[in-house]
Every structure is written in C-alpha cells, then in structure tokens.
Amino acid sequence: MQIVTDRFQKEMKKHGDYSFPFLVSYEKLSGYEAGSFLWHWHPEIEVTLITMGEMIYKVNDCTFHLKEGQGFFGNSNTLHAGEMINKKDCAYTSITFEPKLIYGYENSLIYTRYVRPVLKNHAMPAIHFDCSEKWHLNALEAVKNIIEINARPQPAYELHIVAELQKFWAMIYLYHETYAKNMPEDKCNFDRIRKILSYIEKNYTEKLTLGEIAAQIHLCESECSRLFKKHMNISLFEFILQYRIEKSTDYLLNTNDSIAEIAESVGFNDSNYYAKVFRKVKGCSPTKYRHKSP
C-alpha cells in the first residue's frame, strides 16, 4: 500500500466529510511498501501520536525522530514523509482535521486572530512533542482525549471533539506567538519543490533531464539540484529512481507484464539497470518481490 496522491502530490484520501471534516486513523508503517510512506501533502492539519516503536518523520526540510509516547503537529500544506528505523515497525494514531472546525467561518475573530497566523506561517511547518516541556504533555493529553472520545462516541461527541481541538489549538497558538512567529519563512522554495514533484509525477515514464526540471522553476541546473537536496535530503536523481521503483511495484503486483515491459513503463530503458536499482531500494529482485507472500 502507498498513499494515493494527485499529480501535485496532494493526498487524495478524504479526511472525514464536508459536514464534519475530521478523521482518526490507526496506522502501522508495515502497512506501507518498504515500511515508509512517500512525500505528500494536504490542506488539513495532521496530529500524530506514536503508540508503538519509533519512526523518522520528515516535514519539508526538517527530519524528526519520533518515539513511543511522543506526538507531532503537522501544519497545513506541508510536505511530509515517514519511514521505519532499522526495519522495525511503528504504530501510530493520526488525527486529521480541517481548521474550519476550530474557527467556524472565514474572517471570524477566531480565524483572523488565532488560526490564520499559524496556518500562514510557513516557518512553522511542524512541532515535535518530545515531552521535554510541560506544555507538550498538556497537548498530548488533549490529543489522547480526542482519540478516546472518537473511539467511544457518546451523545454530542462531536462537540466534545471540537472543544478538545480548540484547547489543543490554544496551546499551538501560544507557542507560535512565543517562539515561532519571527522565524524566517521559506515558502517560495517549497512552492518550487511542489512544482518539481508535480513535473516528476507527470513525466516519470519519459526521459527526464535536469535542464527540463530546472526550467520548471526558472533556476539554473546547479541551483535546482542544490535546492532539492537541501529540502528533500536526497539528490534529485536518486529521488527520481526511487519514485520510479515505487511506481513499478503496482505493475509487479497487479499485472502480468514482463520485467522488461515494467521497466520501460516507469522510465527505465535498461531492464538490467532497473533490476539493479530495484534490488538496492527494495532489498530483493523484482521477480522475488512479485512472488512474495501478500
């Protein structure tokens, strides 16, 4: 399994519905291909509680080591990805919600004073609740309350969820006002990263050149490479190879196409090179992967 995204790497999964845009989901990294979920983004806020094990969580150009009992706040529209540590599984609970549950309607005082400043601050893509501060514990208590209320819904439970979300948001806002609002922003560069990801998604089956990709964001080739490596912690070339390998797994598991046909379908013009890269990324040959137990 992998997270399904559109051509802009926006996640397609619905987080609740229009009447109550809120979702609690129970996840394990072992449920994803290679024990990791790929880069994606969504406009909703995502709050994560680690319930077993640990994981590496990447947000924009930041990398966090999340441990059991810790939590995480992911701001709206941030690029994020996660992976196992030492091939050990990690279980976590995610709360995803649209900020409108907190502020009600746009241009309300709650929105303009308390919500918009946080959403629009691209210098604060995430907060790691590592329990090093008292307010982290208070925030995690609110998160656990939300999960518990959702798991055992009582009459008017939606109102109790919103109340806990607002309590949680008050802590996020106060942190923002105290520490984060004067941090330098980097919105332009992450817009560029999204354009690169979109271009790769649309064209990964074709030959991709650094010049073509750099032209999409109006930078020279060397600056494009530097920018991508800085913010994604992987070279552009390596990312494209890994992306093609991930795409090829669908063909391996869901079609009878030959290895050579699959290699060509995802942008490799040499099936031997495809097999070599596949083994490096997945730890086994494409043929073995195809016949592995579900």
TAUR-V941813 format. One record per backbone hydrogen bond with DSSP energy under -1.0 kcal/mol. NH is the residue of the N-H (numbers start at 1). CO is the residue of the C=O. E is the energy in kcal/mol with one decimal. If there is no record, write none. Layout:
# TAUR-V941813
<<NH/CO/E> <NH/CO/E>>
This chain:
# TAUR-V941813
<<6/10/-2.2> <9/6/-2.1> <11/41/-3.0> <12/4/-3.0> <17/20/-1.1> <22/20/-2.2> <23/96/-2.5> <25/94/-2.5> <27/92/-3.1> <29/90/-2.3> <31/28/-1.8> <32/29/-2.0> <33/1/-2.4> <35/32/-2.2> <36/33/-1.4> <37/82/-1.9> <40/80/-1.5> <41/9/-1.6> <45/97/-2.6> <46/74/-1.9> <47/95/-3.0> <48/72/-2.5> <49/93/-2.6> <50/70/-2.6> <51/91/-2.1> <52/91/-1.7> <55/66/-2.2> <56/83/-2.6> <57/64/-2.8> <58/81/-3.2> <59/62/-2.4> <60/79/-2.5> <62/59/-3.0> <64/57/-2.8> <66/55/-2.5> <69/50/-2.8> <70/67/-2.4> <71/129/-1.8> <72/48/-1.9> <73/127/-2.6> <74/46/-3.1> <75/125/-2.9> <77/42/-2.4> <78/75/-1.3> <80/40/-2.4> <81/58/-2.1> <82/37/-1.7> <83/56/-2.1> <84/35/-1.4> <88/85/-1.7> <91/52/-2.1> <92/27/-2.4> <93/49/-2.6> <94/25/-2.8> <95/47/-3.2> <96/23/-2.9> <97/45/-2.1> <98/21/-2.1> <101/98/-2.1> <102/99/-2.3> <103/99/-1.5> <104/100/-2.4> <105/103/-1.9> <108/105/-1.6> <112/108/-2.7> <113/109/-2.5> <114/110/-1.7> <115/110/-1.3> <116/111/-3.4> <119/115/-2.4> <120/116/-2.8> <122/120/-1.3> <124/121/-1.8> <127/73/-1.9> <129/71/-2.1> <130/128/-1.5> <137/133/-1.1> <138/134/-1.8> <139/135/-2.5> <140/136/-2.6> <141/137/-1.9> <142/138/-1.8> <143/139/-2.1> <144/140/-2.6> <145/141/-2.2> <146/142/-2.2> <147/143/-2.2> <148/144/-2.4> <149/145/-2.7> <150/146/-2.3> <151/147/-1.9> <152/148/-1.6> <157/154/-1.8> <160/156/-1.4> <161/157/-2.4> <162/158/-2.5> <163/159/-2.3> <164/160/-2.1> <165/161/-2.5> <166/162/-2.5> <167/163/-2.0> <168/164/-2.6> <169/165/-2.8> <170/166/-2.1> <171/167/-1.2> <172/168/-1.8> <173/169/-3.1> <174/170/-2.2> <175/171/-2.1> <176/172/-2.5> <177/173/-2.7> <178/174/-1.9> <179/175/-3.1> <180/175/-1.0> <181/176/-2.2> <183/180/-1.8> <190/186/-1.5> <191/187/-2.1> <192/188/-1.8> <193/189/-2.1> <194/190/-2.1> <195/191/-1.8> <196/192/-2.2> <197/193/-2.7> <198/194/-2.5> <199/195/-2.3> <200/196/-2.5> <201/197/-2.4> <202/198/-2.0> <203/199/-1.5> <204/200/-1.5> <206/203/-2.0> <213/209/-2.0> <214/210/-2.9> <215/211/-1.8> <219/214/-1.9> <224/220/-2.3> <225/221/-2.4> <226/222/-2.3> <227/223/-2.6> <228/224/-2.3> <229/225/-2.4> <230/226/-2.3> <231/227/-2.1> <232/228/-2.3> <233/229/-1.5> <239/235/-2.4> <240/236/-2.1> <241/237/-2.1> <242/238/-2.5> <243/239/-2.8> <244/240/-2.4> <245/241/-2.2> <246/242/-2.5> <247/243/-2.2> <248/244/-1.9> <249/245/-1.0> <252/248/-2.2> <253/249/-2.2> <254/250/-2.0> <255/251/-1.6> <262/258/-2.4> <263/259/-2.7> <264/260/-2.1> <265/261/-2.0> <266/262/-1.4> <267/264/-1.3> <268/263/-2.8> <274/270/-2.3> <275/271/-2.4> <276/272/-2.0> <277/273/-2.6> <278/274/-2.9> <279/275/-2.3> <280/276/-1.7> <281/277/-2.4> <282/278/-3.4> <283/279/-1.9> <289/285/-2.4> <290/286/-2.3> <291/287/-1.5> <292/289/-1.0>>
